[in-house]
Structure formats: structure tokens, C-alpha cells
């Protein structure tokens, strides 16, 4: 009898607890032609919402960014400081919260107005503001990243100048550090690093060093790191060794001490040599934690902390972005047609979460047709990266024309970034965001770079690209003018592009 009473009491307590946890329920009817964005950023999750789903934002998802904010193209938004469970069936949203009655708020009449009102009222916007040069100048990867030295860097810049390409950042590949040091150049490869930096600055170029946790799996430095327990271990308790472009490497752990050491080192390099930025590459290191998501997340967080307060940082990878850095995304994907379309889709999704400071850095294949389009897409992103494979393009005029176009909008990019630092508007914008009420909510294959330039990247083989032009007068890259709204078919044969400027 006592056991039965105890069981009944336990069940009652469980029910009471469940009721307490789901105390507040809000039902929101979807309006006619209304679509919703937000909540979860991942490859699989549709933006705007599609199908049916239930998401509990209190549940930790190491592979997705989850937020308690949603935005509607009818100007409505939802925000909660507390976790909530959201169910969607296409006709209504049901929101359950243990902390508060979540209400839908009207911020205006469009997706843009809903986003901006919600962001300015509730978002924790990053304190670090972005400087314009990183968005005005291209970032050049060396033609051959495997064999480099002070002289090869200088020769590379001379080659860029000889082709009359615009000034930009030169990304010095990993391997520039000397043995036994975390914060200085190899005197063998870079006998006078200061002279190199000064010469590049005098020519109008900037210097960006690649920083990584990788240690060659041989030699004195490797043995020291292994002895001191500073290397990531595999399941057998031995240093995990990975094959990279330059050979076989072990990988450094990220501890509180190394976080502080890296932060100090980056600032020292800036002060001592006048280094302008850092390309932080730890994507392959994160692959070691694929079966340990909590450790992967911790590793990413420590790299974010290691670079905190350092200007001009481009992160190659992150499970969760924090808004303080430029992110080079899609590094793990080869540049095939699906990969290009995926890059555009993910960029547009991310922009609705406050993350639009992007560089597109794909793994390029030998398919010249795809490589051409990947390079064009990379130069049409907020941060323009010229990948090393671009130097092997058979049609060199393609890259020259894209770089000239990018140089022509340098001042525009600086002003757009400066404005975004204040308004928090995304740099890369969906058509629905910029031109609400025009039926663009399903358009994910073209986008706006700021408020003025419409980019319709070529995402499949062919000589023609269909473009949807919104209201207004639009000027193509070849000088033709069109009055929107209308659909135009652009000739993109021989590396042509579909880029339009709002007049």
C-alpha cells in the first residue's frame, strides 16, 4: 500500500513539474502569404520555415546555431529571453515557455523592418566594429601555398602588380613561424621579415598571416609538444596525426594558457611588424572531434577567445559564430555546382541571424568551368578572397574583370560596412529582405550585396542566367538598363556575369 501511495505521489509530482515547465502557451495563426525566418541555422533547416517541426531551444545543438528570435515578412517578430519550444505546421506557430507568455510583436510591414526592430531592441550586437579595408580590398592566396618564403611572397606581389590587379591583402601561408617560437618568423625562410612587410606596405598591399594549431609530426618542436602533453591524442592515446597539403601534422590542444599566449602573440606581431590581419585556420583540427561534439564546441570557443580584440581576423571555420570576426565558410566543400548553390543558400540563411561578414573559401577542383564560377562567387561575397587555384584559370580575363569590378565598388563597400556597424543590417541580403512584398521569399539563388548591387551567381552549366529584377531601374555590368519588375535572361557565356546596379 505504501509503495502504491509513493508511486501515486511521484506521478503527481512529475505531472505538476511538467505543467510548471510548460506553463505558458501561445498560439499564433500564420497570416495570408506570411513566411517566417529565424530560430535555427543549419543546412537542413528551411529558411523561411517549411514543412512541420518542433524545436526546443533549451536543447543543446552543437551543430546548429539556435536563437529565440523569429521574423516574419509581414513585419511581425517573436523574441524571448528564455528558452522556448516552438511547433510549426504551416498554418500556425505554437510557442511554449516555462518562464513567460511569449507574444508576437509588430515591428513594421516587412521582413527588414521586423528584423531591424527586433535586433535593435534585443540583440547583443558585437562591440568590435569592422574596418573597411577588409571589405574593400581583395585577399590574395599565394599561387603556390606549399613552397613559400620571403622571396616567393615578394615575387608573388610583383606578379599581381604586373597583371595590373588591384592592391589587396597577401595571405602568407602557414609555415612562416620559426622552430621553437609561436610569435616570430623563421629566420631561414624570412631572413628580414620587417623589410618584407615594409616593402609590401610601400606598394599599397597589406599582410595577413595564416595562424593554425598544426605542428609538423617530426622534429624538435613536435617532440617538445608531445613531451609536454600539448598535442591532441587519438583513441590509442597517441598524438593524432593528419595529412595536410604540406605533409603530416599533429595538432595543438587549446588550453586557457594557450588562449592567452596566442592572443598576446597576435598583438605582438601587429605591434612589432605592422601585420594587418590573420587568417585563422583550424577547420581540420575540428574534424578530430567529430565524435565528441562538446569538445569540438569548446575548441572553437577557445579559438574565439584567443582572437578576441584583435582586428582583421578571418576565421576559417566555426560551429557557432559570435559576430566578432569575418568567417570563411564552405572550406570543407569542393567547388562543384551543388557546393556553389549551397554557399549562396547558407550565406542568405546566416544573414538573418546577424552573421553576414563572410568570405567564401571553397576547396577548388580541376573542373575549370566550375572553378571560374567559384572564383566569381568568392569575389562577390562581402570579403573577396582570390583562392590559389584561381591563378591557374585558362581564361585569365575572367578574374581580371571581376577584380576590376570589385575595385570599382571599394568605396561603396567601406560605406556599407560603416553603416552596418551602426544599423546592424546584413552586408549580404536576401531579395525578400531588401524588396519585401514583391514575392521573393523563395528566391535563394540571387542576393543583394548591400542595398545597391544585385548578384545572380552562375550556379550551373550553361550560357544563360535568368534574373528576377525588382522594381526600379537596373544597370547591367555591360551597360544595359532595365526597368523592373521583370525577368531578364543574361548571356553569361565565356565567363560573363549577371550583376546589376540599382540606379
N, C-alpha and C positions, 0 to 999 in steps of 0.2 A: 504494500500500500504506500509506504514511504517513498519507494522508488518511483511509483506511478505519479505521486504528487510532485516529486522533484522533477520528473520529466515534463509534466504539465507546466510547472513554473518556468523551466528552462525554455520551453517552446514559446511561452508568453513573452519572456524577455527577448527572445530572438525576433518575434513579431513586432514588439514595441521598438526594438532597435532598428528594424528595417523601416518601420513607419517614420521614425525620427530621422533616419538617413535620407528618406525621400519625402520630406515634409512639404516642400513647395513644388507645385507642378504648374507649368504654363503651357497652354495650347495656343499656337499661332497658325492661323489659316494663311496659306500661300495665296497671294493676290494674282489676278489675271496677268499673264506674261511676266510674272516675277521670278527671278532667279537669285540664288544665294551663293556667296563665296565665303571662304574662311575655314575655321575650325581645325582642319588637319592638312598639313602639307606633306604629301608623299607622292610617289609615282602612280600608285594605284587609285588614289582617292580623286574623284572627279571635281573639277572646278570649272563652272558652277556645279552645285550639287546635282547628282543624278542617281537614279535607282532608289533603293531603300537601304537605310543603315541605322545603326545605333552606335554611338561613340560616347564613352565615359572619359572625360578629360582628366579625371583623377588617376587613371591607369597610366603607368609609365610606358611610353613607347619610344625605345631607344633609336628606332629607325625613322621616326617621323617627328616633325615639329607640330605640336598641338597647342592651340590657343583657345581662350574663352571668348573669342570675338567672331562675329559673323556680319556680313554686309550684303545688302540687297540692291539690285538695280532699280528698285522703286524708292530708294532713298532711306530705307529703314536699316537699323543695325541693332545688334544684340551684344551686350558685354556683361561679364560677371567677374568680380574679383575672386570668387570661389569656384572650385571645380563644379562641373555640371554634366549631367547625362543628356545627350541630345539624340532624339529619334526623328527620322525623316522618312516620309513615304511618298513624296512627290506632291502631296496635297496639303500637308501640314507639318509643322515642327512641334514636337513635344519636348519641353525642357524641364528636367527635374533637378532640384538643388536642395541640399540639406541645410544651406546657410541663408538663402534669401529667395524672394519671389523675383525671378528674372523677367524683366519687361522688355518689350520691343520698343525702340525709340525711333522717331523720325528725325533724320538729320538733313533732309532735303528731298530732292526728287530723282536723284541718280546714284549710281554706284560710287562715283567720285565723291559726291557730297557726303554720302554715308560713311565712306572710308575716312575722309579728312576730319569730319566732326568727331568720330569715334577715336581716331588716333590722337588728335589734339587734346581730347578730354581725358583719355585713359592710358595711352601707350607710354611706356618708359623708353623714350627715344634716347639713342646713344649720345653720350656727351661729346664724344670725339667727332669732330666735323671733318669732312673730306676736302682735301686740297684739289684745286682744279687741274693741275698738271697731269695727274694720274689718269684723267679722263680726256685731256686734250691731246696728249702725245701717245703714239703707239709704243707698245712694249715689244722689243725685238728679242727673240730667242736666237742664239748663235746658229750659224749654218751647220756646224758640226759640234754638238754638245759633248761628244766623247773625248775629243782631243782639243784642249784649250790651254791657254797660258796668257800672260800679259801681252805678248806679241800677237797672238791669234785674236785677242779681243780688239786690239788696235787695228789689225788688218781687216777685221770684220767691219768695223766702223768706216774704214776707208772705202770698203766695197759698198756699203749703204750710201755713202756720200757720192760715189762715182755713178750710182744709179739715180741720183737726184731724188732719193726718198726723203721724207720729212724727218726732222730730228725726233728722237724718242729716247725711251729708257732702254739700256742694254742690259739684258738679264745674264749675269755671269753664272755659268752652271755650277752645280755642286762640285766640290773638289778643290776649291780655291784656298781652303784653310791649310795651315801648316801642321805638321805632326806635333802632337803634344799641346796644341792650342785650340781653344774654341772660338777665339775672337781676333785672329790675325791671319794675314795672308801667308801662304807658302813662299818663302824667300827663293825657293828653287824655281817655281812656276811664275811667281810675280816678284821679281827682284826689286822693283821700285813701284809698289802699288800706288803710292801717293802721286807719283808722276803720271801714272796711267789715268787715275781719277781726274787729276787736274787737266790733262790733255783732252779727255772726253768732255769735261765741263767747258773748256775753252771752245770746243767745236759746237757747243749747244746741246750736247747729249747729257743724259742722266745715267747714274749707275745703280743697278738693282742686284743685290747678291742673293743667290739661292741658299736657303738655310734648311737643313734637314737633320734627322736624328741618325743617319746612316753612317756606319763605320766599316771600312774595308775589313773583310773577315780574314785578315792576316796582318802581320807586322806588330810593332811595339804598341801602338795605340790600342789595337784590338786586345792584346794580351793584358794591358793595364786595365781596360774597362772590364774585361772578363774577371780578372783577379778581384777587382773592387765591387763586383756584383752589380754593375751598372747596365748590363745588357738584358734585353727581353729573352726569356727562356722558352723553349718548346716543351711539349708534353713529357719529354725524356729528361728534362732538367738541364739541357744543354742550350747554349746560345742559338736562337732561331736565326738561320741564315737564309737570305733570299737572293734570287738572281735579278739584277737590275741591268740597265743598259751598259753600265761601265764595269760589270763584273759581279762578284758575290759580296754581300754585305750583311753585317749584323746590325741590330737596331738598339739604340739607347732607350733606357727607361726614362719616364718623366716623373721626377720626384719634386718635392717642394724646393729642394736645394737647386736642382737643375733649372726649374722655372725661374728662380731668382737669378741664377747665373746667366741664362740665355737673355733675359731682359736687360741685365747690365751690359752684356756683350753687344747687343744690338745698338744700345745707346752709345757705347764706347766707339763702335765702328762709325756711327754717324758723326760723332764729335771729332774723332781722330782723323778720318779720311774724307769726311763730307759725303758719305754714302747716302743716296737719296731714297732708297727703299729696299724691301726684302721680299723675295718670293719664297714663302714658307711651304715646303713640300713634305708632307708626312702621310700621304694617301696610302702608300704601300704598307707603311707601318700599321695603319689601322686594320689592314686586311689580316694581320696576325691575330686580331681579336674577334674575328667573325663569329666564333662560338662563345664569346664572352662579352656580350653587349654592354654590360655595366663597366667593364674595364676599358672598352673602346670609348665610351662616353667620357670616362674620367680622363683618358689620354687626350681627347680633343679639348676638354675643358682646361687642362694644364697648358696646352699649346696656346689657347686663347689668353690665358693669364700671362704666359711668357712674353706675349707680344703686346700686352696692354700698354697703352700710352705711347706706342711707337708709330710715328706717321709713315705712310707709304707702304703698308703691309698688304700683300696679296696672299691669301690663304689658298692652298691648292685643294683643300678638302675640308669638309666638316659634316658631322652627323647633325649638328644643330648649330645654326648661325646665331651670332649675337649682335649683329648690326654695327660693329666697330671696324670691320675690315672689308676689303674687297675679296670676293670669293671667286676662284677659278673653278668652274663646275664642269661636269661631264668628262673629267680626266680619265675615268675608268671605262669610257665608251669609245669604241672605234668609230671613225667618221664614216659610217655608211649612211644611206638615206634615212633609215629609221632613227639613227642616232642624231641626225640633224633636226628632224622633226621633234624628237624627244627634248632636245636642248631648248628649242623655242617654247614648247609647252611648259617645261619646268621653270623657265625664266618668267613666263607670264603668271604661272601659279605663285611663284615666290614673291612676285611684286606686290601681291595682295596681302602679304604678311610683313611688309615693311623691309624686304630684302631685295634690292634691285641693283646693288653695286657689284656688277658681275663682269667677269672675264670668261670667255669661252675657250677652254683649253683641251681639245679632244686629242685622242690618240689617232694620228692620221695613218691611213693605209696607202697602198700603192696605186689605188684607183685614182687616176689624175682628174677625172670628171668630178668625183666626189670631193677630192682634196680642194679643187678650185672653189666649190661652193662652201666647204667648211671654212676656208680662209676668208671668203667674203662675209660669212656669218660672224666669224670671230672679229672682223673689223667693223661690224655693225652693232656690236654689243657696247654697253656703257664704257668698259675698258677694252681697248683694242689690242689684242695680242697677235703678233706675227709668229706663228709656230715655225720651228726649224724646217719642217718638211716643205714649207711654202717656197723656200729658196730653190727647190728642185722642180717647180712648176714649168711645164713646157711653154705655156703661154704667159710669159713674164709681164706682159702688158696688163693682165688682169689685176695682179697685185699692185702695180704702179697706179692704175686708175682708181682702185679702192683706197689706197693710201693718200692719193691726192684729194679724193673726196673727203676722207677723214680729216685731213689737214685743213680743208676749207671750212669745216664746222668746229674748229678748235675753240674759238671764242664762244660760240653757241654752247658747247659742252661745258665750258667753265661757268658761264652764267646759269646754265641749267642746274649744275651741281650746287652752286652757291644758293640758288633759290630753294633747292631741295633740302639744303641744310636747315633752312628756316621753316619751310612749309611741310616737310616730310613727305612730299609727293614722290612717287617712284620715278626712277630715271627711265626705265623701260615699262611701257604701259599697254594694257590690252586695249583693243579698239572699243570695247564696251565701256571701259573706264574713261577714255578720252571723249568718246562720242556717244554718250548714253541716250537711250531711246531710239536708236537707229537700227536695232535688230542685230547687233554684233556680238551678242552674248555667247554664241557658239563659235566665233571666229578665233581660232588658235594658231593660224599659220601666217599671220602678219601682225605687226605691232608698231607702236609709236616709240621713237627714241626722243623722249621729252615731248613737248606739245606740238612740235613743228614737222618732224620727219617721219614719214610712213615707210617702214621697211617690210618688203614682201620677199623674204629669202627664198631662193630656189631650193626646194626640198625633194625633188625627184627629177629623174632624167627627162629631158625634153628641151625644146627651143622656145616654149611659150609659157608665160606665167600669168594666171588670172589674178587680178587685184580688184578688191572692193574699195572704191573711194567714197568716203563720207561727204557730207555737204561741204561746200567751199570750193575754192579754185586751187588746183594742184598742178605743180610743175614737175615734170619727169626729169630724170638725170640727163636725158638727151635734149631737153628744152621744150618738149611739147606741153601744152596746157590743156587741162581737162576741168570741166565743171561737174562737180558731184552733187547729188549722189549718182553714181553709175559704176558699171563694171567695165574694166578695160583688160585686154589681153596684151601683155607686154612681150616683145621679142627679146629673149634672153640668150639667143644663140651666141656662140663664141665668147662666153663669159660675161654676157650682158647682165645687167641688174635691174631690179624693179624697186627703185627708190623715188619717193615723191616728196616734194616740199610744199607745205601749206603756205599759200601766198597771203 
